[in-house]
């Protein structure tokens, strides 16, 4: 999404890593439609973690 909006402005010849095993940790997980990321309609950046997930992996030093 960032590449399309802020860098290249094109879809052709673009590849991105997708990790399906992390959906359970996020409030609004990434959605893929027709092989492309779907822009979030939530009023945030789409990277908000669920509180219990954040607490589980918080470094307690």
GROMACS elastic network, one bead per residue, 0.5 to 0.9 nm:
[ bonds ]
;  ai    aj funct       b0    kb
    1     4     6  0.52473   500
    1     5     6  0.61652   500
    1     6     6  0.83654   500
    1    36     6  0.88293   500
    1    37     6  0.69602   500
    1    38     6  0.84707   500
    1    39     6  0.74738   500
    2     5     6  0.52187   500
    2     6     6  0.55887   500
    2     7     6  0.70541   500
    2     8     6  0.89986   500
    3     6     6  0.55408   500
    3     8     6  0.57544   500
    3     9     6  0.70318   500
    3    10     6  0.82269   500
    3    11     6  0.89959   500
    3    14     6  0.87133   500
    4     7     6  0.59765   500
    4     8     6  0.53880   500
    4    10     6  0.55954   500
    4    11     6  0.67264   500
    5     8     6  0.72185   500
    5     9     6  0.56859   500
    5    10     6  0.84509   500
    6     9     6  0.69114   500
    7    10     6  0.86931   500
    8    11     6  0.82545   500
   10    13     6  0.84881   500
   10    14     6  0.81137   500
   11    14     6  0.59518   500
   12    15     6  0.89765   500
   19    22     6  0.64487   500
   19    23     6  0.84041   500
   20    23     6  0.62939   500
   20    30     6  0.87858   500
   21    24     6  0.74778   500
   22    25     6  0.58238   500
   22    26     6  0.75250   500
   22    29     6  0.81582   500
   23    26     6  0.58438   500
   23    27     6  0.85441   500
   23    28     6  0.82338   500
   23    29     6  0.51483   500
   23    30     6  0.71978   500
   24    27     6  0.81707   500
   24    29     6  0.75655   500
   24    50     6  0.84229   500
   24    53     6  0.84351   500
   25    29     6  0.79372   500
   25    48     6  0.87105   500
   25    49     6  0.56899   500
   25    50     6  0.57202   500
   25    51     6  0.87010   500
   25    52     6  0.83266   500
   25    53     6  0.55534   500
   25    54     6  0.79767   500
   26    29     6  0.53293   500
   26    30     6  0.85909   500
   26    46     6  0.80513   500
   26    47     6  0.66185   500
   26    48     6  0.58410   500
   26    50     6  0.53675   500
   26    53     6  0.80704   500
   27    46     6  0.77380   500
   27    47     6  0.76884   500
   27    48     6  0.58059   500
   27    49     6  0.57180   500
   27    50     6  0.54951   500
   28    31     6  0.87582   500
   28    40     6  0.78585   500
   28    42     6  0.76892   500
   28    46     6  0.58838   500
   28    47     6  0.73964   500
   28    48     6  0.72648   500
   28    49     6  0.83864   500
   29    40     6  0.89656   500
   29    46     6  0.71977   500
   29    47     6  0.79055   500
   29    48     6  0.89832   500
   30    37     6  0.70019   500
   30    38     6  0.72571   500
   30    39     6  0.83871   500
   30    40     6  0.77654   500
   30    46     6  0.75607   500
   30    47     6  0.88525   500
   31    36     6  0.83542   500
   31    37     6  0.59301   500
   31    38     6  0.54773   500
   31    39     6  0.80525   500
   31    40     6  0.82459   500
   32    35     6  0.59006   500
   32    36     6  0.53265   500
   32    38     6  0.56750   500
   33    36     6  0.53913   500
   33    37     6  0.63440   500
   33    38     6  0.61322   500
   34    37     6  0.84236   500
   37    40     6  0.89217   500
   39    46     6  0.89070   500
   40    43     6  0.80684   500
   40    44     6  0.81169   500
   40    45     6  0.78209   500
   40    46     6  0.64468   500
   41    44     6  0.82900   500
   41    46     6  0.88580   500
   42    45     6  0.78719   500
   42    46     6  0.71902   500
   43    46     6  0.82357   500
   44    47     6  0.77575   500
   44    48     6  0.77565   500
   45    48     6  0.73411   500
   46    49     6  0.88304   500
   48    51     6  0.88824   500
   49    52     6  0.83327   500
   49    53     6  0.65791   500
   49    54     6  0.61977   500
   50    53     6  0.53423   500
   50    54     6  0.63331   500
   50    55     6  0.87371   500
   51    54     6  0.51403   500
   51    55     6  0.61174   500
   51    56     6  0.85311   500
   52    55     6  0.51636   500
   52    56     6  0.60815   500
   52    57     6  0.88528   500
   53    56     6  0.50805   500
   53    57     6  0.65076   500
   53    58     6  0.85500   500
   54    57     6  0.54805   500
   54    58     6  0.58700   500
   55    58     6  0.50782   500
   55    59     6  0.86410   500
   56    59     6  0.88025   500
   57    60     6  0.88248   500
